[in-house]
């Protein structure tokens, strides 16, 4: 690798890749955590009797959201990359195929797509862990409540993190984001059916 080229890991921290990847990760992680709240509360309220079934439902949702995150961002970033390269080629009157510019843009695409998929995966999988202990450490209701609390904690962490990079009060932003998980849980309780 040439001295002026950076690895994918190094590029995550650059201004070109970092903020966009961070947005995809937090936005889709937010979706994953809220989906997890909906799945777990809905599963409990619909009478599902064991934690492994709740985990199966949650994993199915995680597969869908993770695939959506990776695939959609891959296609979005691919289109944006091609448009930027074509615009630059027209301005420079040069073909940029297999150049550092093209490789850098491709690495941005890869990082953004991976971060977009990682967010919902973590946001959904982590809150499912209490259901592994349903029947031994927790009742189904307790596992559901712990799961919702974990999802709210993840949402709080996302809010606190985003506030820290924008120099806002981390606890206020954390509470605002965490509140979304509580709202989803309460709405599910009052939904008909």
N, C-alpha and C positions, 0 to 999 in steps of 0.2 A: 504494500500500500504506500502511496506517495505521502510525503510529509504534510502536504497541504490538504489531504483528505482525512476526514474524521470517521471513526467507526460509528455504527448506529447508536451504540451506548453513549458515546461522546455527544452525538447530535441531539439526544433527548434534552440536554440542558441548554441548547442554543435557543436564541430568541425565535429562530425560524420554525423549529419543531416543537419545543417545549410548551408554549402557551396553547397551541392548537391541540396537541395530544392531551394536555391537562384538561382542556375544556371537554373533549370527547370522553375522557375517563370519568370526570366528575358528573357530567350530564347523563351519561349512560349508566353510571353507578347509581345515581339517584333513581333512575328508572328501575334498575334491578332491585334496589332495596324496597321501593314502593310496591313493585310487583310481588316481591317476597311477602310483604305484609298482607297484600290481597290474597295471595295463595294460601298462606298459613291460617289467616283468620277465616277465609272462606271454607277451607278444608275442615276446620274445627266446627264451624257453624252448620256445615252440610252433613255432619254426622260421621265423618271418616273416623274409624276406630283405632288406627295405629299410626305411629310415627313414621314407619317406613313408607307407607302410602303417601304421606305428606311430603316426604323427601323425594319420592318418585315424581310427584306433581311439580315440586319446586325445581328438580333437575330438568324436567321437560321444559319448563318456562325458561330456565337458564340457557338451555341449548338454543331455544328460539331467540332470546334476546342477545346472546353472545354472537350467534350467527348473523343476526340482523346488524349488530354493531360493526362487526368486521366487514361483512359484505358491502353494506351501504357505504361505509366510509372508504373502503377500497375503491369502489366505483366513483364516488364523489371526488376523491383526491386524484384518481386516475384522470378523470375528465378535466379537473382544474390544472393538473400538471401538464397534460397535453396542450391545453389552451395557452398556458404560460410559455411553454417551450416554442409553440408555433409563433406566438407573438414576438418572442425574442429572436427566433430564426429570421422572421420577416424584417425585423429592425436591423439585424446584423448581416443579413444576406448570407447566412451560413447554416449548414446542417449541423445540429447539435447532437446527433445520434452518437451514443457511446462516448459522451464527454463527461467531464466532472459535473457539469451543470445537470445533465440528465440523471446521472447516478445519485446526486444529492437530492434531487426532487423525488426520485424513486425511493430513496431511503426514508424521506419524509412520509411518503405514502404508506410504507410498511409500518413505521412507528405509529402513525396516527390510526391506522386500521387495528393494530394490535392493542393499543391503549383503549380504543373504542370498544373492543370486545372484552377486555380485562375488567373494565368498570362494572358492567352488569353481572359478570360472572362472580366477582367478589361480593357485590352488593346482594346477590341472591343466595350464594352458597353459604356464606358465613352465618346468616341467620337461620339456616336449616339445621345447624349442628345440634341444637337442643333436642331435636326429634330423634337423634341417635340414642339418646338416653331416656326416651319415653318408655315407661314401664319399669325402669330401674331407679333412676334419680328423679324423674318428673312424671306427673300425670300428663295426659294430652293437653289439658287446659294450661297447666304450668309450662309445658314446653312451648305452647302457643304464646303465652305471655312473655316468656324469656326471649323467644324469637322476635317478637315485636319490639321488645326493649333493645335487643341487639341491632335490629334494623334502624331504630331511632338513633342509637349510638353511632352507627355508620353515617347516617344522614347528618347528625350533629358534627361528626368529624369532617365530612365534606365541607360543611358550612364554615367551620372553624379554619380549615385549611385555606379555603378561598379568601376568607377575610384576612388571614395572615399575609397573603401575598399582595393584598390591596390596602393594607394598613387600616383595616376597620377593626371594630371590637369583635374579637373572635367568638366570644360567648354569645353575643347578640345574633350574629350570623348563624352560629351553631344551633341556637334555639329556633330560629326561623326555619332552618332546614329540617331539624328534628321534628318540629311541629307537623310537617307534612305527613310523616309516618303515623302520628297519632290520629290525624284527620282521616287518613285512609282506613285505619283500623275501625274508627268510630263509624264512618260511612258504611263499611261492610257489615257492621252489627245491625244497622238500621235498614239495610237494603231488603226488599221483599224476597222471600224464598228461603 
